[in-house]
Structure formats: structure tokens, C-alpha cells
């Protein structure tokens, strides 16, 4: 799942070279630097890729502080789209 998130980030940023710099500890907000439109595209791509619906009642800014924290949040949520 971590690798898939890294791939999505590289695609959203349209930067294949970004892939080689990403690590599980990479801060999605501070280090990747998604703008607001890219952030929306990223969240939609995450939902589509993993068949999830992110519950923004339980989602927190802290979940974007690293790729691994986001993946942990997604694994705990597992709210699937029917």
C-alpha cells in the first residue's frame, strides 16, 4: 500500500523523479508540497485505488505527516464504497 501511495504522489505531481526520493517517512504536506487542487486529486486517487471512502469526520491533518501514517489511517478505516 505504501508503494501505491508513492506512485500516486508521483503521478499527481507529474514528476517521475519524485518516486526515487519518497520514503515511508516522507511528509506529504511539507516535503511533497501538493497544492490544493493536487491534494483533492490525491485524495480522490487514494479512494479510487483502494476502493475506500475516506471519512473526514475521523481524518486529521496529522494523517498527512507521513506516507506511513496515511497508510495506517487508511488500513484502520477500511470503509469500502458499495
C-alpha positions as CSV (number, residue, x, y, z in Angstrom):
1,X,0.0,0.0,0.0
2,X,2.9,2.4,0.7
3,X,4.3,1.8,-2.7
4,X,0.9,2.6,-4.3
5,X,0.7,5.8,-2.4
6,X,4.1,6.8,-3.6
7,X,3.2,6.1,-7.1
8,X,0.0,8.2,-6.8
9,X,2.0,11.1,-5.4
10,X,4.5,10.9,-8.3
11,X,1.6,10.8,-10.8
12,X,-0.2,13.8,-9.2
13,X,3.0,15.8,-9.1
14,X,3.7,14.7,-12.7
15,X,7.2,14.0,-11.5
16,X,8.6,10.5,-12.1
17,X,11.9,11.5,-10.4
18,X,9.9,12.2,-7.2
19,X,9.4,8.5,-6.8
20,X,13.1,7.9,-6.1
21,X,13.1,10.5,-3.2
22,X,10.0,9.2,-1.4
23,X,10.2,7.2,1.7
24,X,7.5,5.9,4.1
25,X,8.5,8.8,6.5
26,X,8.1,11.5,3.8
27,X,5.8,14.3,4.9
28,X,3.1,14.6,2.3
29,X,2.3,18.2,3.1
30,X,5.8,19.7,3.8
31,X,8.1,17.6,1.6
32,X,5.9,16.7,-1.4
33,X,4.2,20.1,-1.5
34,X,0.8,19.4,-3.0
35,X,-1.2,22.4,-3.9
36,X,-5.0,22.5,-3.1
37,X,-6.0,21.0,-6.5
38,X,-3.4,18.3,-6.3
39,X,-4.5,17.5,-2.8
40,X,-8.1,16.9,-4.0
41,X,-6.8,14.8,-6.9
42,X,-4.6,12.9,-4.5
43,X,-7.5,12.1,-2.1
44,X,-9.7,11.0,-5.0
45,X,-7.0,8.8,-6.4
46,X,-6.4,7.2,-3.0
47,X,-10.2,6.5,-2.7
48,X,-10.3,5.1,-6.2
49,X,-7.2,3.0,-6.0
50,X,-8.0,1.3,-2.7
51,X,-11.8,1.2,-3.0
52,X,-12.2,3.4,0.1
53,X,-14.3,6.3,1.1
54,X,-12.3,8.5,3.5
55,X,-14.4,9.6,6.5
56,X,-13.4,13.2,7.0
57,X,-15.0,13.1,10.5
58,X,-12.1,10.9,11.6
59,X,-9.4,12.3,9.2
60,X,-6.9,14.7,10.7
61,X,-4.1,16.8,9.3
62,X,-1.7,14.6,11.3
63,X,-2.5,11.7,9.0
64,X,-0.7,13.5,6.2
65,X,2.5,14.0,8.2
66,X,4.0,10.9,6.6
67,X,3.1,8.3,3.9
68,X,3.2,5.5,6.5
69,X,0.8,7.4,8.8
70,X,-1.7,7.9,6.0
71,X,-1.5,4.2,5.1
72,X,-2.0,3.3,8.8
73,X,-5.1,5.5,8.8
74,X,-6.4,4.0,5.6
75,X,-5.9,0.5,6.9
76,X,-7.8,1.3,10.1
77,X,-10.7,2.9,8.2
78,X,-11.4,0.3,5.5
79,X,-14.7,1.9,4.8
80,X,-15.4,0.4,1.4
81,X,-17.5,2.0,-1.2
82,X,-20.5,-0.2,-2.1
